[in-house]
Each structure stands twice: as structure tokens, then as C-alpha cells.
Amino acid sequence: MFEKKGTFVIAAGQADEETLMDIALEAGADDVSSDAEVVEITCHPTAFLTVKQALEAKNISTISANSP
């Protein structure tokens, strides 16, 4: 069964992965994964706004942000 998740895609140069992980997980995100170009954060739909606000508070812009 598929579970709906909120997602954020951030350019890898916005912040280091550990910083992004700390911000995201403290805000309620479920997972943070990365490759050479982007970092993807996933969260439960109820945590979407909180994660979004936490990223904005640290001036981290997203390539995309999708709420289910």
C-alpha cells in the first residue's frame, strides 16, 4: 500500500547534508536522502507545513515542495 508523503527537493549546495538532516528531523520529517545534486526530504502530510517553515527560517530554498 502506498503512503502519501510530503516531499522537498533542495539543491545540494544549499547546506550540508547533516545540517539539513538536523533541521528536517527536528521539524518532524521522516527521511532525508541525497545524491551529488539534490537532497530530498520526505515527511508525513501533517508535518509538511512545519518542515517548510523550518527550512524557510534557515533561508533554505527548495527546487520543489509538494504536499499530498
Distance bins in CASP14 RR format, pairs under 12 A and 6 or more apart:
PFRMAT RR
TARGET T0000
AUTHOR 0000-0000-0000
RMODE 2
METHOD distances of the structure
MODEL  1
2 68 0 0 0 0 0 1 0 0 0 0 0
3 30 0 0 0 0 1 0 0 0 0 0 0
3 31 0 0 0 0 0 1 0 0 0 0 0
3 42 0 0 0 0 1 0 0 0 0 0 0
3 43 0 0 0 0 0 1 0 0 0 0 0
3 44 0 0 0 0 1 0 0 0 0 0 0
3 45 0 0 0 0 1 0 0 0 0 0 0
3 68 0 0 0 0 1 0 0 0 0 0 0
4 30 0 0 0 0 0 1 0 0 0 0 0
4 42 0 0 0 0 0 1 0 0 0 0 0
4 43 0 0 0 0 0 1 0 0 0 0 0
4 44 0 0 0 0 1 0 0 0 0 0 0
4 45 1 0 1 0 0 0 0 0 0 0 0
4 46 0 0 0 0 0 1 0 0 0 0 0
4 48 0 0 0 0 0 1 0 0 0 0 0
4 66 0 0 0 0 0 1 0 0 0 0 0
4 67 0 0 0 0 1 0 0 0 0 0 0
4 68 1 1 0 0 0 0 0 0 0 0 0
5 29 0 0 0 0 1 0 0 0 0 0 0
5 30 1 0 0 1 0 0 0 0 0 0 0
5 31 0 0 0 0 1 0 0 0 0 0 0
5 40 0 0 0 0 0 1 0 0 0 0 0
5 41 0 0 0 0 1 0 0 0 0 0 0
5 42 1 0 1 0 0 0 0 0 0 0 0
5 43 1 0 0 1 0 0 0 0 0 0 0
5 44 1 0 0 1 0 0 0 0 0 0 0
5 45 1 0 0 1 0 0 0 0 0 0 0
5 46 0 0 0 0 0 1 0 0 0 0 0
5 47 0 0 0 0 1 0 0 0 0 0 0
5 48 0 0 0 0 1 0 0 0 0 0 0
5 51 0 0 0 0 0 1 0 0 0 0 0
5 66 0 0 0 0 1 0 0 0 0 0 0
5 67 0 0 0 0 1 0 0 0 0 0 0
5 68 1 0 0 1 0 0 0 0 0 0 0
6 24 0 0 0 0 0 1 0 0 0 0 0
6 28 0 0 0 0 0 1 0 0 0 0 0
6 29 0 0 0 0 1 0 0 0 0 0 0
6 30 0 0 0 0 1 0 0 0 0 0 0
6 31 0 0 0 0 0 1 0 0 0 0 0
6 40 0 0 0 0 0 1 0 0 0 0 0
6 41 0 0 0 0 1 0 0 0 0 0 0
6 42 1 0 0 1 0 0 0 0 0 0 0
6 43 1 0 1 0 0 0 0 0 0 0 0
6 44 1 0 0 1 0 0 0 0 0 0 0
6 45 1 0 0 1 0 0 0 0 0 0 0
6 46 0 0 0 0 1 0 0 0 0 0 0
6 47 0 0 0 0 1 0 0 0 0 0 0
6 48 1 0 1 0 0 0 0 0 0 0 0
6 49 0 0 0 0 0 1 0 0 0 0 0
6 50 0 0 0 0 0 1 0 0 0 0 0
6 51 0 0 0 0 1 0 0 0 0 0 0
6 52 0 0 0 0 1 0 0 0 0 0 0
6 62 0 0 0 0 0 1 0 0 0 0 0
6 64 0 0 0 0 0 1 0 0 0 0 0
6 65 0 0 0 0 1 0 0 0 0 0 0
6 66 1 0 1 0 0 0 0 0 0 0 0
6 67 1 0 1 0 0 0 0 0 0 0 0
6 68 1 0 1 0 0 0 0 0 0 0 0
7 24 0 0 0 0 0 1 0 0 0 0 0
7 29 0 0 0 0 1 0 0 0 0 0 0
7 30 0 0 0 0 0 1 0 0 0 0 0
7 31 0 0 0 0 1 0 0 0 0 0 0
7 32 0 0 0 0 0 1 0 0 0 0 0
7 33 0 0 0 0 0 1 0 0 0 0 0
7 38 0 0 0 0 0 1 0 0 0 0 0
7 39 0 0 0 0 0 1 0 0 0 0 0
7 40 1 0 0 1 0 0 0 0 0 0 0
7 41 1 0 0 1 0 0 0 0 0 0 0
7 42 1 0 1 0 0 0 0 0 0 0 0
7 43 1 0 0 1 0 0 0 0 0 0 0
7 44 0 0 0 0 0 1 0 0 0 0 0
7 45 0 0 0 0 0 1 0 0 0 0 0
7 47 0 0 0 0 0 1 0 0 0 0 0
7 48 0 0 0 0 1 0 0 0 0 0 0
7 51 0 0 0 0 1 0 0 0 0 0 0
7 52 0 0 0 0 0 1 0 0 0 0 0
7 62 0 0 0 0 1 0 0 0 0 0 0
7 63 0 0 0 0 0 1 0 0 0 0 0
7 64 1 0 0 1 0 0 0 0 0 0 0
7 65 1 0 0 1 0 0 0 0 0 0 0
7 66 1 0 1 0 0 0 0 0 0 0 0
7 67 0 0 0 0 1 0 0 0 0 0 0
7 68 0 0 0 0 1 0 0 0 0 0 0
8 14 0 0 0 0 0 1 0 0 0 0 0
8 20 0 0 0 0 1 0 0 0 0 0 0
8 23 0 0 0 0 0 1 0 0 0 0 0
8 24 1 0 0 1 0 0 0 0 0 0 0
8 27 0 0 0 0 0 1 0 0 0 0 0
8 28 0 0 0 0 0 1 0 0 0 0 0
8 29 0 0 0 0 1 0 0 0 0 0 0
8 30 0 0 0 0 0 1 0 0 0 0 0
8 31 0 0 0 0 0 1 0 0 0 0 0
8 32 0 0 0 0 1 0 0 0 0 0 0
8 33 0 0 0 0 0 1 0 0 0 0 0
8 34 0 0 0 0 0 1 0 0 0 0 0
8 38 0 0 0 0 1 0 0 0 0 0 0
8 39 0 0 0 0 1 0 0 0 0 0 0
8 40 1 0 0 1 0 0 0 0 0 0 0
8 41 1 0 1 0 0 0 0 0 0 0 0
8 42 1 0 0 1 0 0 0 0 0 0 0
8 43 1 0 0 1 0 0 0 0 0 0 0
8 47 0 0 0 0 0 1 0 0 0 0 0
8 48 0 0 0 0 1 0 0 0 0 0 0
8 49 0 0 0 0 0 1 0 0 0 0 0
8 50 0 0 0 0 0 1 0 0 0 0 0
8 51 1 0 0 1 0 0 0 0 0 0 0
8 52 1 0 0 1 0 0 0 0 0 0 0
8 53 0 0 0 0 0 1 0 0 0 0 0
8 54 0 0 0 0 0 1 0 0 0 0 0
8 55 1 0 0 1 0 0 0 0 0 0 0
8 56 0 0 0 0 0 1 0 0 0 0 0
8 60 0 0 0 0 1 0 0 0 0 0 0
8 61 0 0 0 0 0 1 0 0 0 0 0
8 62 1 0 1 0 0 0 0 0 0 0 0
8 63 0 0 0 0 1 0 0 0 0 0 0
8 64 1 0 0 1 0 0 0 0 0 0 0
8 65 1 0 1 0 0 0 0 0 0 0 0
8 66 1 0 0 1 0 0 0 0 0 0 0
8 67 0 0 0 0 1 0 0 0 0 0 0
9 20 0 0 0 0 0 1 0 0 0 0 0
9 32 0 0 0 0 0 1 0 0 0 0 0
9 33 0 0 0 0 0 1 0 0 0 0 0
9 34 0 0 0 0 0 1 0 0 0 0 0
9 35 0 0 0 0 0 1 0 0 0 0 0
9 37 0 0 0 0 1 0 0 0 0 0 0
9 38 1 0 1 0 0 0 0 0 0 0 0
9 39 1 0 0 1 0 0 0 0 0 0 0
9 40 1 0 1 0 0 0 0 0 0 0 0
9 41 0 0 0 0 1 0 0 0 0 0 0
9 42 0 0 0 0 0 1 0 0 0 0 0
9 55 0 0 0 0 0 1 0 0 0 0 0
9 60 0 0 0 0 0 1 0 0 0 0 0
9 61 0 0 0 0 0 1 0 0 0 0 0
9 62 1 0 0 1 0 0 0 0 0 0 0
9 63 1 0 1 0 0 0 0 0 0 0 0
9 64 1 0 1 0 0 0 0 0 0 0 0
9 65 1 0 0 1 0 0 0 0 0 0 0
9 66 0 0 0 0 1 0 0 0 0 0 0
10 16 0 0 0 0 0 1 0 0 0 0 0
10 17 0 0 0 0 1 0 0 0 0 0 0
10 19 0 0 0 0 0 1 0 0 0 0 0
10 20 1 0 0 1 0 0 0 0 0 0 0
10 21 0 0 0 0 0 1 0 0 0 0 0
10 23 0 0 0 0 0 1 0 0 0 0 0
10 24 0 0 0 0 1 0 0 0 0 0 0
10 29 0 0 0 0 0 1 0 0 0 0 0
10 32 0 0 0 0 1 0 0 0 0 0 0
10 33 0 0 0 0 0 1 0 0 0 0 0
10 34 0 0 0 0 1 0 0 0 0 0 0
10 35 0 0 0 0 0 1 0 0 0 0 0
10 37 0 0 0 0 0 1 0 0 0 0 0
10 38 1 0 0 1 0 0 0 0 0 0 0
10 39 1 0 1 0 0 0 0 0 0 0 0
10 40 1 0 0 1 0 0 0 0 0 0 0
10 41 1 0 0 1 0 0 0 0 0 0 0
10 51 0 0 0 0 0 1 0 0 0 0 0
10 52 0 0 0 0 0 1 0 0 0 0 0
10 55 1 0 0 1 0 0 0 0 0 0 0
10 56 0 0 0 0 0 1 0 0 0 0 0
10 58 0 0 0 0 0 1 0 0 0 0 0
10 59 0 0 0 0 0 1 0 0 0 0 0
10 60 1 0 0 1 0 0 0 0 0 0 0
10 61 1 0 0 1 0 0 0 0 0 0 0
10 62 1 0 1 0 0 0 0 0 0 0 0
10 63 1 0 0 1 0 0 0 0 0 0 0
10 64 0 0 0 0 1 0 0 0 0 0 0
10 65 0 0 0 0 1 0 0 0 0 0 0
11 20 0 0 0 0 0 1 0 0 0 0 0
11 34 0 0 0 0 0 1 0 0 0 0 0
11 35 0 0 0 0 0 1 0 0 0 0 0
11 36 0 0 0 0 0 1 0 0 0 0 0
11 37 1 0 0 1 0 0 0 0 0 0 0
11 38 1 0 0 1 0 0 0 0 0 0 0
11 39 1 0 0 1 0 0 0 0 0 0 0
11 40 0 0 0 0 0 1 0 0 0 0 0
11 60 0 0 0 0 1 0 0 0 0 0 0
11 61 1 0 0 1 0 0 0 0 0 0 0
11 62 0 0 0 0 1 0 0 0 0 0 0
11 63 1 0 0 1 0 0 0 0 0 0 0
11 64 0 0 0 0 0 1 0 0 0 0 0
12 19 0 0 0 0 0 1 0 0 0 0 0
12 20 0 0 0 0 1 0 0 0 0 0 0
12 32 0 0 0 0 0 1 0 0 0 0 0
12 33 0 0 0 0 0 1 0 0 0 0 0
12 34 1 0 0 1 0 0 0 0 0 0 0
12 35 1 0 0 1 0 0 0 0 0 0 0
12 36 1 0 0 1 0 0 0 0 0 0 0
12 37 1 0 1 0 0 0 0 0 0 0 0
12 38 1 0 1 0 0 0 0 0 0 0 0
12 39 1 0 1 0 0 0 0 0 0 0 0
12 40 0 0 0 0 0 1 0 0 0 0 0
12 60 0 0 0 0 0 1 0 0 0 0 0
12 63 0 0 0 0 0 1 0 0 0 0 0
13 19 0 0 0 0 0 1 0 0 0 0 0
13 20 0 0 0 0 1 0 0 0 0 0 0
13 34 0 0 0 0 0 1 0 0 0 0 0
13 36 0 0 0 0 0 1 0 0 0 0 0
13 37 0 0 0 0 1 0 0 0 0 0 0
13 38 0 0 0 0 1 0 0 0 0 0 0
13 39 0 0 0 0 1 0 0 0 0 0 0
13 60 0 0 0 0 1 0 0 0 0 0 0
13 61 0 0 0 0 0 1 0 0 0 0 0
13 63 0 0 0 0 0 1 0 0 0 0 0
14 20 1 0 0 1 0 0 0 0 0 0 0
14 23 0 0 0 0 0 1 0 0 0 0 0
14 34 0 0 0 0 0 1 0 0 0 0 0
14 37 0 0 0 0 0 1 0 0 0 0 0
14 38 0 0 0 0 1 0 0 0 0 0 0
14 39 1 0 0 1 0 0 0 0 0 0 0
14 41 0 0 0 0 0 1 0 0 0 0 0
14 55 0 0 0 0 1 0 0 0 0 0 0
14 58 0 0 0 0 1 0 0 0 0 0 0
14 59 0 0 0 0 1 0 0 0 0 0 0
14 60 1 0 1 0 0 0 0 0 0 0 0
14 61 1 0 0 1 0 0 0 0 0 0 0
14 62 0 0 0 0 1 0 0 0 0 0 0
14 63 0 0 0 0 1 0 0 0 0 0 0
15 21 0 0 0 0 1 0 0 0 0 0 0
15 22 0 0 0 0 1 0 0 0 0 0 0
15 23 1 0 0 1 0 0 0 0 0 0 0
15 24 0 0 0 0 0 1 0 0 0 0 0
15 32 0 0 0 0 0 1 0 0 0 0 0
15 34 0 0 0 0 0 1 0 0 0 0 0
15 39 0 0 0 0 1 0 0 0 0 0 0
15 41 0 0 0 0 0 1 0 0 0 0 0
15 54 0 0 0 0 0 1 0 0 0 0 0
15 55 0 0 0 0 1 0 0 0 0 0 0
15 58 1 0 0 1 0 0 0 0 0 0 0
15 59 0 0 0 0 1 0 0 0 0 0 0
15 60 1 0 1 0 0 0 0 0 0 0 0
15 61 0 0 0 0 0 1 0 0 0 0 0
15 62 0 0 0 0 0 1 0 0 0 0 0
16 22 0 0 0 0 1 0 0 0 0 0 0
16 23 0 0 0 0 0 1 0 0 0 0 0
16 32 0 0 0 0 0 1 0 0 0 0 0
16 34 0 0 0 0 1 0 0 0 0 0 0
16 39 0 0 0 0 1 0 0 0 0 0 0
16 60 0 0 0 0 0 1 0 0 0 0 0
17 23 0 0 0 0 0 1 0 0 0 0 0
17 24 0 0 0 0 0 1 0 0 0 0 0
17 25 0 0 0 0 0 1 0 0 0 0 0
17 32 1 0 0 1 0 0 0 0 0 0 0
17 33 0 0 0 0 1 0 0 0 0 0 0
17 34 1 0 1 0 0 0 0 0 0 0 0
17 35 0 0 0 0 0 1 0 0 0 0 0
17 36 0 0 0 0 0 1 0 0 0 0 0
17 38 0 0 0 0 0 1 0 0 0 0 0
17 39 1 0 0 1 0 0 0 0 0 0 0
17 40 0 0 0 0 0 1 0 0 0 0 0
17 41 0 0 0 0 0 1 0 0 0 0 0
18 24 0 0 0 0 0 1 0 0 0 0 0
18 25 0 0 0 0 0 1 0 0 0 0 0
18 32 0 0 0 0 1 0 0 0 0 0 0
18 34 0 0 0 0 0 1 0 0 0 0 0
18 39 0 0 0 0 0 1 0 0 0 0 0
19 25 0 0 0 0 0 1 0 0 0 0 0
19 26 0 0 0 0 0 1 0 0 0 0 0
19 32 0 0 0 0 0 1 0 0 0 0 0
19 34 0 0 0 0 0 1 0 0 0 0 0
19 39 0 0 0 0 1 0 0 0 0 0 0
19 54 0 0 0 0 0 1 0 0 0 0 0
19 55 0 0 0 0 0 1 0 0 0 0 0
19 58 0 0 0 0 1 0 0 0 0 0 0
19 59 0 0 0 0 0 1 0 0 0 0 0
19 60 0 0 0 0 1 0 0 0 0 0 0
20 26 0 0 0 0 0 1 0 0 0 0 0
20 27 0 0 0 0 0 1 0 0 0 0 0
20 29 0 0 0 0 1 0 0 0 0 0 0
20 31 0 0 0 0 0 1 0 0 0 0 0
20 32 1 0 0 1 0 0 0 0 0 0 0
20 33 0 0 0 0 0 1 0 0 0 0 0
20 34 1 0 0 1 0 0 0 0 0 0 0
20 38 0 0 0 0 0 1 0 0 0 0 0
20 39 1 0 1 0 0 0 0 0 0 0 0
20 40 0 0 0 0 1 0 0 0 0 0 0
20 41 1 0 0 1 0 0 0 0 0 0 0
20 51 0 0 0 0 0 1 0 0 0 0 0
20 54 0 0 0 0 0 1 0 0 0 0 0
20 55 0 0 0 0 1 0 0 0 0 0 0
20 58 0 0 0 0 1 0 0 0 0 0 0
20 60 1 0 0 1 0 0 0 0 0 0 0
20 62 0 0 0 0 0 1 0 0 0 0 0
21 27 0 0 0 0 0 1 0 0 0 0 0
21 28 0 0 0 0 0 1 0 0 0 0 0
21 29 0 0 0 0 1 0 0 0 0 0 0
21 30 0 0 0 0 0 1 0 0 0 0 0
21 31 0 0 0 0 1 0 0 0 0 0 0
21 32 1 0 1 0 0 0 0 0 0 0 0
21 33 0 0 0 0 1 0 0 0 0 0 0
21 34 0 0 0 0 1 0 0 0 0 0 0
21 39 0 0 0 0 1 0 0 0 0 0 0
21 40 0 0 0 0 0 1 0 0 0 0 0
21 41 0 0 0 0 1 0 0 0 0 0 0
21 51 0 0 0 0 0 1 0 0 0 0 0
21 54 0 0 0 0 0 1 0 0 0 0 0
22 28 0 0 0 0 0 1 0 0 0 0 0
22 29 0 0 0 0 0 1 0 0 0 0 0
22 32 0 0 0 0 1 0 0 0 0 0 0
22 41 0 0 0 0 0 1 0 0 0 0 0
22 54 0 0 0 0 1 0 0 0 0 0 0
22 55 0 0 0 0 0 1 0 0 0 0 0
22 58 0 0 0 0 1 0 0 0 0 0 0
22 60 0 0 0 0 0 1 0 0 0 0 0
23 29 0 0 0 0 1 0 0 0 0 0 0
23 32 0 0 0 0 1 0 0 0 0 0 0
23 39 0 0 0 0 0 1 0 0 0 0 0
23 41 0 0 0 0 1 0 0 0 0 0 0
23 43 0 0 0 0 0 1 0 0 0 0 0
23 50 0 0 0 0 0 1 0 0 0 0 0
23 51 0 0 0 0 1 0 0 0 0 0 0
23 52 0 0 0 0 0 1 0 0 0 0 0
23 53 0 0 0 0 0 1 0 0 0 0 0
23 54 1 0 1 0 0 0 0 0 0 0 0
23 55 1 0 0 1 0 0 0 0 0 0 0
23 56 0 0 0 0 0 1 0 0 0 0 0
23 57 0 0 0 0 1 0 0 0 0 0 0
23 58 1 0 1 0 0 0 0 0 0 0 0
23 59 0 0 0 0 0 1 0 0 0 0 0
23 60 1 0 0 1 0 0 0 0 0 0 0
24 30 0 0 0 0 1 0 0 0 0 0 0
24 31 0 0 0 0 1 0 0 0 0 0 0
24 32 1 0 1 0 0 0 0 0 0 0 0
24 33 0 0 0 0 0 1 0 0 0 0 0
24 34 0 0 0 0 0 1 0 0 0 0 0
24 39 0 0 0 0 1 0 0 0 0 0 0
24 40 0 0 0 0 0 1 0 0 0 0 0
24 41 1 0 1 0 0 0 0 0 0 0 0
24 42 0 0 0 0 1 0 0 0 0 0 0
24 43 1 0 0 1 0 0 0 0 0 0 0
24 47 0 0 0 0 1 0 0 0 0 0 0
24 48 0 0 0 0 0 1 0 0 0 0 0
24 50 0 0 0 0 0 1 0 0 0 0 0
24 51 1 0 1 0 0 0 0 0 0 0 0
24 52 0 0 0 0 0 1 0 0 0 0 0
24 53 0 0 0 0 0 1 0 0 0 0 0
24 54 1 0 0 1 0 0 0 0 0 0 0
24 55 1 0 0 1 0 0 0 0 0 0 0
24 58 0 0 0 0 0 1 0 0 0 0 0
24 60 0 0 0 0 1 0 0 0 0 0 0
24 62 0 0 0 0 0 1 0 0 0 0 0
25 31 0 0 0 0 1 0 0 0 0 0 0
25 32 1 0 0 1 0 0 0 0 0 0 0
25 41 0 0 0 0 1 0 0 0 0 0 0
25 42 0 0 0 0 0 1 0 0 0 0 0
25 43 0 0 0 0 1 0 0 0 0 0 0
25 47 0 0 0 0 0 1 0 0 0 0 0
25 50 0 0 0 0 0 1 0 0 0 0 0
25 51 0 0 0 0 1 0 0 0 0 0 0
25 54 0 0 0 0 1 0 0 0 0 0 0
26 32 0 0 0 0 0 1 0 0 0 0 0
26 41 0 0 0 0 0 1 0 0 0 0 0
26 43 0 0 0 0 0 1 0 0 0 0 0
26 47 0 0 0 0 0 1 0 0 0 0 0
26 50 0 0 0 0 1 0 0 0 0 0 0
26 51 0 0 0 0 1 0 0 0 0 0 0
26 53 0 0 0 0 0 1 0 0 0 0 0
26 54 1 0 0 1 0 0 0 0 0 0 0
26 55 0 0 0 0 0 1 0 0 0 0 0
26 57 0 0 0 0 0 1 0 0 0 0 0
26 58 0 0 0 0 0 1 0 0 0 0 0
27 41 0 0 0 0 1 0 0 0 0 0 0
27 43 1 0 0 1 0 0 0 0 0 0 0
27 44 0 0 0 0 0 1 0 0 0 0 0
27 46 0 0 0 0 0 1 0 0 0 0 0
27 47 1 0 0 1 0 0 0 0 0 0 0
27 48 0 0 0 0 1 0 0 0 0 0 0
27 49 0 0 0 0 1 0 0 0 0 0 0
27 50 1 0 1 0 0 0 0 0 0 0 0
27 51 1 0 1 0 0 0 0 0 0 0 0
27 52 0 0 0 0 1 0 0 0 0 0 0
27 53 1 0 0 1 0 0 0 0 0 0 0
27 54 1 1 0 0 0 0 0 0 0 0 0
27 55 1 0 0 1 0 0 0 0 0 0 0
27 56 0 0 0 0 0 1 0 0 0 0 0
27 57 0 0 0 0 1 0 0 0 0 0 0
27 58 0 0 0 0 0 1 0 0 0 0 0
27 60 0 0 0 0 0 1 0 0 0 0 0
28 41 0 0 0 0 1 0 0 0 0 0 0
28 42 0 0 0 0 0 1 0 0 0 0 0
28 43 1 0 0 1 0 0 0 0 0 0 0
28 44 1 0 0 1 0 0 0 0 0 0 0
28 45 0 0 0 0 0 1 0 0 0 0 0
28 46 0 0 0 0 1 0 0 0 0 0 0
28 47 1 0 1 0 0 0 0 0 0 0 0
28 48 0 0 0 0 1 0 0 0 0 0 0
28 49 0 0 0 0 0 1 0 0 0 0 0
28 50 1 0 0 1 0 0 0 0 0 0 0
28 51 1 0 0 1 0 0 0 0 0 0 0
28 52 0 0 0 0 0 1 0 0 0 0 0
28 53 0 0 0 0 0 1 0 0 0 0 0
28 54 0 0 0 0 1 0 0 0 0 0 0
28 55 0 0 0 0 0 1 0 0 0 0 0
29 39 0 0 0 0 0 1 0 0 0 0 0
29 40 0 0 0 0 0 1 0 0 0 0 0
29 41 1 0 1 0 0 0 0 0 0 0 0
29 42 1 0 0 1 0 0 0 0 0 0 0
29 43 1 0 1 0 0 0 0 0 0 0 0
29 44 0 0 0 0 1 0 0 0 0 0 0
29 45 0 0 0 0 0 1 0 0 0 0 0
29 46 0 0 0 0 0 1 0 0 0 0 0
29 47 1 0 0 1 0 0 0 0 0 0 0
29 48 0 0 0 0 1 0 0 0 0 0 0
29 50 0 0 0 0 1 0 0 0 0 0 0
29 51 1 0 1 0 0 0 0 0 0 0 0
29 52 0 0 0 0 0 1 0 0 0 0 0
29 54 0 0 0 0 1 0 0 0 0 0 0
29 55 0 0 0 0 1 0 0 0 0 0 0
30 40 0 0 0 0 0 1 0 0 0 0 0
30 41 0 0 0 0 1 0 0 0 0 0 0
30 42 1 0 1 0 0 0 0 0 0 0 0
30 43 1 0 1 0 0 0 0 0 0 0 0
30 44 1 0 0 1 0 0 0 0 0 0 0
30 45 0 0 0 0 0 1 0 0 0 0 0
30 46 0 0 0 0 0 1 0 0 0 0 0
30 47 1 0 0 1 0 0 0 0 0 0 0
30 48 0 0 0 0 0 1 0 0 0 0 0
30 51 0 0 0 0 1 0 0 0 0 0 0
31 39 0 0 0 0 0 1 0 0 0 0 0
31 40 0 0 0 0 1 0 0 0 0 0 0
31 41 1 0 0 1 0 0 0 0 0 0 0
31 42 1 0 1 0 0 0 0 0 0 0 0
31 43 0 0 0 0 1 0 0 0 0 0 0
31 44 0 0 0 0 0 1 0 0 0 0 0
31 47 0 0 0 0 0 1 0 0 0 0 0
31 51 0 0 0 0 0 1 0 0 0 0 0
32 38 0 0 0 0 0 1 0 0 0 0 0
32 39 1 0 0 1 0 0 0 0 0 0 0
32 40 1 0 0 1 0 0 0 0 0 0 0
32 41 1 0 1 0 0 0 0 0 0 0 0
32 42 1 0 0 1 0 0 0 0 0 0 0
32 43 0 0 0 0 1 0 0 0 0 0 0
32 51 0 0 0 0 0 1 0 0 0 0 0
32 55 0 0 0 0 0 1 0 0 0 0 0
33 39 1 0 0 1 0 0 0 0 0 0 0
33 40 1 0 1 0 0 0 0 0 0 0 0
33 41 0 0 0 0 1 0 0 0 0 0 0
33 42 0 0 0 0 1 0 0 0 0 0 0
34 40 1 0 0 1 0 0 0 0 0 0 0
34 41 0 0 0 0 1 0 0 0 0 0 0
37 63 0 0 0 0 1 0 0 0 0 0 0
38 62 0 0 0 0 1 0 0 0 0 0 0
38 63 1 0 0 1 0 0 0 0 0 0 0
38 64 0 0 0 0 1 0 0 0 0 0 0
39 55 0 0 0 0 0 1 0 0 0 0 0
39 60 0 0 0 0 1 0 0 0 0 0 0
39 62 0 0 0 0 1 0 0 0 0 0 0
39 63 0 0 0 0 1 0 0 0 0 0 0
39 64 0 0 0 0 0 1 0 0 0 0 0
40 62 0 0 0 0 0 1 0 0 0 0 0
40 63 0 0 0 0 1 0 0 0 0 0 0
40 64 0 0 0 0 1 0 0 0 0 0 0
40 65 0 0 0 0 0 1 0 0 0 0 0
40 66 0 0 0 0 0 1 0 0 0 0 0
41 47 0 0 0 0 0 1 0 0 0 0 0
41 48 0 0 0 0 0 1 0 0 0 0 0
41 50 0 0 0 0 0 1 0 0 0 0 0
41 51 1 0 0 1 0 0 0 0 0 0 0
41 52 0 0 0 0 1 0 0 0 0 0 0
41 54 0 0 0 0 1 0 0 0 0 0 0
41 55 0 0 0 0 1 0 0 0 0 0 0
41 60 0 0 0 0 0 1 0 0 0 0 0
41 62 0 0 0 0 1 0 0 0 0 0 0
41 63 0 0 0 0 0 1 0 0 0 0 0
41 64 0 0 0 0 0 1 0 0 0 0 0
41 65 0 0 0 0 1 0 0 0 0 0 0
41 66 0 0 0 0 0 1 0 0 0 0 0
42 48 0 0 0 0 0 1 0 0 0 0 0
42 51 0 0 0 0 1 0 0 0 0 0 0
42 65 0 0 0 0 0 1 0 0 0 0 0
42 66 0 0 0 0 0 1 0 0 0 0 0
42 67 0 0 0 0 0 1 0 0 0 0 0
42 68 0 0 0 0 0 1 0 0 0 0 0
43 49 0 0 0 0 1 0 0 0 0 0 0
43 50 0 0 0 0 1 0 0 0 0 0 0
43 51 1 0 1 0 0 0 0 0 0 0 0
43 52 0 0 0 0 1 0 0 0 0 0 0
43 53 0 0 0 0 0 1 0 0 0 0 0
43 54 0 0 0 0 0 1 0 0 0 0 0
43 55 0 0 0 0 0 1 0 0 0 0 0
43 65 0 0 0 0 0 1 0 0 0 0 0
43 66 0 0 0 0 0 1 0 0 0 0 0
43 67 0 0 0 0 1 0 0 0 0 0 0
43 68 0 0 0 0 0 1 0 0 0 0 0
44 50 0 0 0 0 0 1 0 0 0 0 0
44 51 0 0 0 0 1 0 0 0 0 0 0
44 67 0 0 0 0 0 1 0 0 0 0 0
44 68 0 0 0 0 1 0 0 0 0 0 0
45 51 0 0 0 0 0 1 0 0 0 0 0
45 52 0 0 0 0 0 1 0 0 0 0 0
45 66 0 0 0 0 0 1 0 0 0 0 0
45 67 1 0 0 1 0 0 0 0 0 0 0
45 68 1 0 1 0 0 0 0 0 0 0 0
46 67 0 0 0 0 0 1 0 0 0 0 0
46 68 0 0 0 0 0 1 0 0 0 0 0
47 53 0 0 0 0 0 1 0 0 0 0 0
47 54 0 0 0 0 1 0 0 0 0 0 0
47 67 0 0 0 0 0 1 0 0 0 0 0
47 68 0 0 0 0 0 1 0 0 0 0 0
48 54 0 0 0 0 0 1 0 0 0 0 0
48 55 0 0 0 0 0 1 0 0 0 0 0
48 62 0 0 0 0 0 1 0 0 0 0 0
48 65 0 0 0 0 1 0 0 0 0 0 0
48 66 0 0 0 0 1 0 0 0 0 0 0
48 67 1 0 1 0 0 0 0 0 0 0 0
48 68 0 0 0 0 1 0 0 0 0 0 0
49 55 0 0 0 0 0 1 0 0 0 0 0
49 56 0 0 0 0 0 1 0 0 0 0 0
49 65 0 0 0 0 0 1 0 0 0 0 0
49 67 0 0 0 0 1 0 0 0 0 0 0
50 56 0 0 0 0 0 1 0 0 0 0 0
50 57 0 0 0 0 0 1 0 0 0 0 0
50 67 0 0 0 0 0 1 0 0 0 0 0
51 57 0 0 0 0 0 1 0 0 0 0 0
51 58 0 0 0 0 0 1 0 0 0 0 0
51 60 0 0 0 0 0 1 0 0 0 0 0
51 62 0 0 0 0 0 1 0 0 0 0 0
51 65 0 0 0 0 1 0 0 0 0 0 0
51 66 0 0 0 0 0 1 0 0 0 0 0
51 67 0 0 0 0 1 0 0 0 0 0 0
52 58 0 0 0 0 0 1 0 0 0 0 0
52 60 0 0 0 0 0 1 0 0 0 0 0
52 61 0 0 0 0 0 1 0 0 0 0 0
52 62 0 0 0 0 1 0 0 0 0 0 0
52 64 0 0 0 0 0 1 0 0 0 0 0
52 65 1 0 0 1 0 0 0 0 0 0 0
52 66 0 0 0 0 0 1 0 0 0 0 0
52 67 0 0 0 0 1 0 0 0 0 0 0
53 60 0 0 0 0 0 1 0 0 0 0 0
53 65 0 0 0 0 0 1 0 0 0 0 0
54 60 0 0 0 0 1 0 0 0 0 0 0
54 62 0 0 0 0 0 1 0 0 0 0 0
55 61 1 0 0 1 0 0 0 0 0 0 0
55 62 1 0 0 1 0 0 0 0 0 0 0
55 63 0 0 0 0 0 1 0 0 0 0 0
55 65 0 0 0 0 1 0 0 0 0 0 0
56 62 0 0 0 0 1 0 0 0 0 0 0
56 65 0 0 0 0 1 0 0 0 0 0 0
END
